[in-house]
Amino acid sequence: MPPNPQDGLPIDQHRPECVALANRRKQRLASMKRYQEDLQHTHDLEEREQLLRSIEILQEEISALEEELGFQQCYVFPAPPPGLILKVVGMEATQSTQFLSIEGTGAGLDNSIRFVANKPLLARAYLRSQFPDAVSVSGRLTVYQFNNNTLKYDIFRRNVDPTRLVTVPPSSASRRANLNDTLNFIIPPADCYGKVKLDVRAWVTGHEGDVSYEGEGVIAPVEFSPRRIPIIYCYRINFTQTKPGMPPSTTVLTAPSLADCQTTMDLAQRMFPLADLDIRDGGTRNLSGPLETVADYEAVRMQIQAIRDGTTPTPQDHEIYVGMLPTHTNSSGVVWGNAVPGCIESVVGLGEMFAHELGHVLLPGDDHVSDSACPANNLMTQIDSNYPDYTNASQRAGIGEFGVDLGISPPTLFGPETPDIMSYCPSPRWISPYNYNRATTGDILNLRSAVAAIRTDAQKLLLSFRVYRDGRLELQKGMHLAGEPRSLPGKAPTGIFVELYDSNDELFASAECSPRSPDRPKTAPYEDFQEVLPWNEQAAYVLVIREGEEVARWEIEEPVPEPRVTDLTVREEPREGDSTYFHVEWEKREQAERLHYMLRFTPDDGQTWLPVVTESQETEVDVDASSLPGGGKCRFQLAVSTGFRTSLVESEEVSVPQRARRARHVAILQPIAQAKVAHGNPVWLVGSASNGRLSDASWTSNRDGFIGDGFRALADRLSTGRHLLTLTVEDGVGGEEVKESVVIWVQ
């Protein structure tokens, strides 16, 4: 058992709670001494094992009691010699990364990184002691709210205790590189709003109120700005992987769970200027093929992008569709993620990969951070030439300042040499102040004062084509559907434009093609584009312009007099267990005709249409009923394209039970069962539930009662002992509750 830094100090005998704690510690020390003596005089193996187990339990109890004695300020410290003082020499407020002159870059003013509303904040008090001996330091942070009437910070909001006591060595000062050197306070998300001032008082333990032992520090003002919360639709992929060989083999990879998606995305939420991610279950998708090259992974992302493009109404720009692949291997030993505006492909369990890809969506313009010392750097495109060369980091991709991950207990610190998340450098990576600030300037996280009304009469043209390295273009599909073609945030220019004209050469629409994935190698043999334009029934041809020159012209066929398919029928079929599927089939009018099909589904009588099959050459498909959202008026719709012109055929109504009427699966992602947490350290509680909304969940402890609402809560002051933490989620229909619990120990 490590020595107690307060050993030998007297206990405050005027406080009964301190005397009781000291007596309990004394009793356990006596018992432990007795067991240790018994251990020296026995050779019976079973008895020795029992004694060692008893000694271990007593050591844990003694440590917890000593921590509580310190936290309750029960130790009495001797008076200091005249002239010796404790000072707070600096204050830092950070939610992920921050500028500070103490061991910092000097690239920004102290505490000038923007603060995000409803995101937890760490306040660090930097101490300097002139005492000749080591001293234990405690303190308190007080949050004052700005008063618009008095124009002062005079509205008391709350007090916050430190996460732990700090032992300050003789005649020394806190170092920024060591989180244990500073007196740390965590302000929970619920108190991170508006304009506040943070006042800190620090004192030698046992001497609160004695000016000879106290220091003060202030951070003001701290203004928390609300940021838009991205909506993430996680499409969980069942993948049949083709592996090279003679002959090739296949491996069936099972789709990750929604909880797996949430766990994978959690790091990005903590790293970027995000209060939360609204993660929703997109259901499972069955895909197949190789996973060897970047193009293979891009093909997965393009399948998910086709879902987004084919949805009516068209999703908003902060709605991000994610294809989450299962864990897998390949012959190269390298797995890839990729992203374009509004769409991401990633691999479950790789939190840094998802954070990197989300960075491509959140950051405006070029965003890769180049570092020649990192692997695959030569493959990098869309490099941000403005990324700072921080003077206090020898690594070119270094973040330059200190970052902190507040999502684990205790928090984790990242130094200036840590590579930025937008580099290809090895783990661990974090985000620099430069990119953290840039993310707040992008369109995704900025709240808009008004949102344009959805046009119900709008039509959009979905256009897919391939551009080869030798300049050839190949049209793959054109199809028009109801919905507005939304303008997603622009990235690097492609120099390729698509334009829609009528027979009189009048221009209807023109748009630059969406940027390619920044993680696509320069040496790729071709590039695939999926573009969305406004559609006009009078359109006659499509032009593709590259660097000012026409490189392709595709004539649009005349409207067809009648739908090219007949008899769209739907039949519900049982599967093993309780599951069912819908068998959907149709007939072509002319068997030789080449048609493109997209099968969509509506749960609400046509107000929304969701693609279930984005591309098919077959005339029948099976659809898993459990992957469909339930509703009162459900039916299928087949979009049939003859090249560009599209006709729609709808089925009769089908019955799909409301998904919410099935019991939600509830899971606790953090903390893990039987976790041991130091008393005073905040604990993140993170849970998930199928189809759960943020307002549905709440957390309680059998010892401390109610903790907080939502699937993410911060327990910033759990009492010592065994805690049964329970996540309770409403089932979404009749007010019934689904619960999950986990046991942790606070010592």
Buried (B, 14 or more C-beta within 10 A) or exposed (E): EEEBBBEEBEBBEEEEEBBEBBEBBEBBEEBBEEBEEBBEEEEEEEEEEBBEEBBEEBBBBBBBBBBBBBBBBBBBBEEBEEEBBBBBEBBBBBBBBBBBEBBBBEBBEBBEBBBBBBBBBBBBBBBBBBBEEEBBBBBBBBBBBBEEEEEEBEBEBBEBBBBBBBBBEEEBBBEBEEBEBBBBBBBBBBBBBBBBBBBBBBBBBBBBEEEBBBBBBEBBBBEBBEBBBBBBBBBBBBBEBBBEEEEEEEEEBEBBBBBBBBBBBBBBBBBBBBBBBBBBBBBBBEBEBBBBBBBBBBBBBBBBBBBBBBBBBBBBBBBBBBBBBBEBEBEEEEBBBBBBBBBBBBBBBBBBBBBBBBBBBBBBBBBBBBBEEBEEBEBBBBBBEEBBEBEBBEBBBBBBBBBBBBBBBBBBBBBBBBBBBBBBBEEEBBBBBBBBBBBBEBBBBEEEEEEEEEEEEBBBBBBBBBBEEEEEBEBEBBBBBBBBBBEBBBBBEBEBBBBBBBEEEEEBBBBBBBBBBBBBBEEBEEBBBBBBBBBBEEBBBBBBBBEEEEBBEBEBEEEBEEBBBEEBBBEEEEEEEEEEBBEBBBEBEEEEEEBBBBBBBBBEEEEBBBBBBBBBEEBEBBBBBBBBBBBEEBBBBBBBBBBBBBBBBEBEBBEBEBBBEBBBBBBBBBBEEEBEBBBBBBBBBBBBBBBBBEEBBBBBBEBBEEBBBBBBBBBBBBEBBEBEBBBBBBBBEEEEEBEBBBEBBBB
